[in-house]
């Protein structure tokens, strides 16, 4: 239980890594959300008043505690408040925001660094926040990388239209050229859901709202699959493909 809580929470939701090991536990109640990240610490997020209390694991560095808050705690809390949040990084140019979803080891972080080095603004690191639909194109709110000081980095909460979503996959054969293919809305819905942050799937109302919003998202926003081989030398060709097909980087911020 979190230090100083006095009582042990019950019935946690459990997240597991790619090897099946438990990597996070969440305890939800009306008045608070409590998260335990083994090796990092405990986080209690109170709704009224809105505040976060963190209890650092003795072996965790302060940077680890802050990074975990931005990559895990904040997205889950925002999901609980009614936003849809994708586990995705994103960049922004004058045309809007392009988000990138990927499983671990696919090269998302490297690709995002390469895109921002070419002048695109860093919009999101690990959590792409999508505002509840109010008609028209879906809107995303900026959650830029913590501590980013690059010129053009948007302020937290800045709004912009969501232009494209790209799912990253690795070619197993290094000689393969990169490919970028648009996914039909029904297939895109199935492909995006595993990348969604959500805490309250036991709630029928929350599950229904989430499904409706993702169906609407896939109907309005083009979703693509980018397949490319590993290796820094292959990144330029992948970026050229993104630029030629999606206009990514045309008229940068």
C-alpha positions in Angstrom: 0.0 0.0 0.0 1.1 3.6 -0.5 3.2 5.0 2.4 0.9 6.7 4.9 -2.3 5.4 3.4 -3.2 3.3 6.5 -5.2 0.7 4.5 -4.3 -1.6 1.7 -6.3 -0.9 -1.6 -8.0 -3.9 -3.1 -8.8 -5.3 -6.6 -6.2 -3.5 -8.6 -6.0 -3.4 -12.4 -2.7 -4.9 -13.5 -0.6 -3.9 -16.5 2.0 -6.3 -17.9 5.0 -5.8 -20.1 5.8 -7.8 -23.3 7.2 -10.6 -21.2 4.1 -11.0 -19.0 5.6 -9.4 -15.9 3.4 -7.0 -13.9 4.7 -3.5 -14.4 1.9 -1.3 -13.0 -1.0 -1.6 -10.6 -4.0 0.8 -10.5 -6.5 1.3 -7.7 -9.5 3.4 -8.6 -12.0 5.1 -6.3 -14.4 8.0 -6.8 -12.2 10.4 -4.9 -8.7 9.3 -6.1 -6.6 7.2 -8.4 -3.7 5.4 -7.0 -1.0 3.9 -9.2 1.9 1.7 -8.1 4.9 1.3 -10.5 7.3 -1.3 -8.9 10.8 0.1 -8.7 9.6 3.7 -9.3 7.0 4.5 -6.6 3.4 5.2 -5.7 1.2 8.0 -7.0 -2.0 9.2 -5.6 -4.1 11.6 -7.8 -6.9 13.4 -6.0 -9.7 14.9 -8.1 -10.9 17.5 -5.5 -8.7 19.4 -5.2 -6.7 18.3 -8.2 -3.3 17.3 -6.8 -0.7 14.5 -7.1 1.3 13.0 -4.3 4.2 10.8 -5.2 6.1 8.4 -2.9 9.4 7.5 -4.5 10.9 4.1 -4.3 14.2 4.3 -2.4 16.1 2.9 -5.3 14.4 5.2 -8.0 16.0 8.3 -9.4 14.0 11.5 -9.2 14.0 11.7 -13.1 12.4 8.2 -13.2 9.6 9.4 -10.9 8.9 12.5 -13.0 9.1 10.6 -16.3 6.7 7.9 -15.1 4.2 10.6 -14.1 4.2 12.0 -17.6 4.2 8.7 -19.5 1.8 6.7 -17.3 0.1 8.5 -14.4 -1.1 11.6 -16.3 -2.5 9.7 -19.3 -4.5 7.3 -17.2 -5.8 10.2 -15.1 -6.9 12.1 -18.2 -8.5 8.9 -19.6 -10.5 8.7 -16.4 -11.6 12.3 -16.8 -13.2 11.4 -20.1 -10.5 12.1 -22.7 -9.3 9.5 -25.1 -5.5 9.0 -24.9 -3.4 7.0 -27.3 0.0 5.6 -26.4 1.7 7.6 -29.2 4.2 10.2 -30.0 3.3 13.1 -32.3 4.7 16.0 -34.2 3.0 19.1 -35.5 3.4 21.3 -38.6 1.2 24.0 -40.0 -1.2 21.4 -41.4 -1.9 19.8 -38.0 -0.7 16.9 -35.9 0.5 13.5 -37.0 0.7 10.8 -34.3 2.8 7.6 -34.3 1.8 4.4 -32.5 4.2 1.5 -32.1 5.1 -1.4 -29.8 8.3 -1.2 -27.9 11.5 -1.5 -29.9 9.9 -0.4 -33.2 11.9 2.9 -33.4 9.2 5.4 -32.6 11.4 7.6 -30.4 14.2 7.6 -32.9 11.8 8.6 -35.7 10.3 11.4 -33.6 13.7 12.7 -32.8 14.6 12.7 -36.5 11.4 14.6 -37.4 11.9 17.3 -34.8 15.5 17.7 -35.9 14.1 18.6 -39.3 12.0 21.4 -37.8 8.7 19.8 -36.9 7.4 20.7 -33.4 7.4 18.0 -30.7 3.7 17.6 -29.8 3.6 14.5 -27.7 6.1 12.0 -26.4 4.1 8.9 -25.2 0.6 10.2 -24.8 -1.6 11.7 -27.6 -4.5 13.4 -25.9 -7.7 13.6 -28.0 -10.4 16.0 -26.9 -14.0 14.8 -26.8 -15.6 15.3 -30.2 -17.5 18.5 -30.7 -18.2 18.1 -34.4 -15.8 18.5 -37.2 -12.3 17.1 -37.2 -11.0 15.5 -34.0 -8.8 17.8 -31.9 -5.7 16.9 -30.0 -4.2 18.8 -27.1 -0.4 19.1 -26.7 1.5 17.1 -24.1 5.0 17.8 -25.3 8.0 15.9 -23.9 8.7 16.9 -20.3 11.5 19.5 -20.1 11.6 20.0 -23.9 13.1 23.5 -24.7 13.3 23.2 -28.5 12.1 26.3 -30.3 8.5 25.9 -31.4 7.5 23.4 -28.7 3.8 24.1 -27.9 2.5 24.9 -24.5 0.7 22.1 -22.7 -3.0 22.1 -23.7 -2.5 23.9 -27.0 -5.1 22.6 -29.5 -4.6 21.6 -33.1 -6.5 19.3 -35.6 -5.4 15.7 -35.7 -4.2 15.2 -39.3 -2.9 11.6 -39.6 -2.2 8.6 -37.4 0.6 6.2 -38.4 1.2 2.7 -37.0 4.9 1.7 -37.2 6.0 -1.8 -38.0 9.5 -3.2 -38.7 10.5 -5.0 -41.9 12.3 -8.1 -41.0 14.4 -8.0 -44.1 16.9 -5.1 -44.1 16.9 -4.7 -47.9 13.2 -4.0 -48.0 12.3 -0.5 -49.0 9.9 1.4 -46.6 6.1 1.2 -47.4 3.3 3.4 -46.3 -0.3 2.1 -46.8 -3.6 3.5 -45.7 -5.7 1.2 -43.5 -9.5 0.9 -43.9 -11.5 2.4 -41.0 -12.7 -0.9 -39.6 -9.2 -2.4 -39.6 -7.8 0.9 -38.2 -10.2 0.7 -35.3 -8.9 -2.8 -34.4 -5.3 -1.7 -34.8 -5.6 1.4 -32.7 -7.4 0.0 -29.7 -4.3 -1.9 -28.3 -2.6 1.5 -28.1 -5.3 3.2 -26.0 -4.9 4.2 -22.4 -8.0 3.2 -20.4 -8.6 2.6 -16.8 -12.3 2.0 -16.5 -13.2 -0.8 -19.0 -15.3 -2.4 -16.3 -17.7 0.5 -16.7 -20.2 -0.2 -19.5 -20.8 3.5 -20.1 -17.1 4.3 -20.3 -16.5 1.3 -22.6 -19.4 2.4 -24.9 -18.1 6.0 -25.1 -14.6 4.8 -25.9 -15.8 2.5 -28.7 -18.0 5.2 -30.2 -15.2 7.8 -30.1 -12.6 5.5 -31.7 -15.0 4.5 -34.4 -15.6 8.2 -35.1 -11.9 8.9 -35.0 -11.1 6.2 -37.6 -13.9 7.4 -39.8 -12.5 11.0 -39.9 -8.7 10.7 -39.5 -6.6 8.7 -42.1 -4.7 5.9 -40.4 -1.6 4.4 -42.1 0.9 1.7 -41.6 4.6 2.6 -42.1 6.8 -0.5 -42.5 10.6 0.1 -42.6 13.8 -1.8 -41.7 15.9 -1.0 -38.6 19.0 1.1 -38.8 19.6 4.9 -38.7 20.7 4.8 -42.3 17.2 3.8 -43.4 15.4 6.6 -41.6 15.8 9.2 -44.3 13.9 7.0 -46.8 11.1 6.5 -44.4 10.9 10.2 -43.7 10.9 11.0 -47.4 8.0 8.6 -47.9 6.0 10.3 -45.1 6.7 13.7 -46.7 5.8 12.6 -50.2 2.5 10.8 -49.3 1.3 12.8 -46.2 3.0 16.2 -46.8 4.6 15.8 -43.4 6.8 18.8 -42.9 5.5 20.9 -45.7 5.2 24.4 -44.4 6.6 23.5 -41.0 5.7 25.4 -37.8 
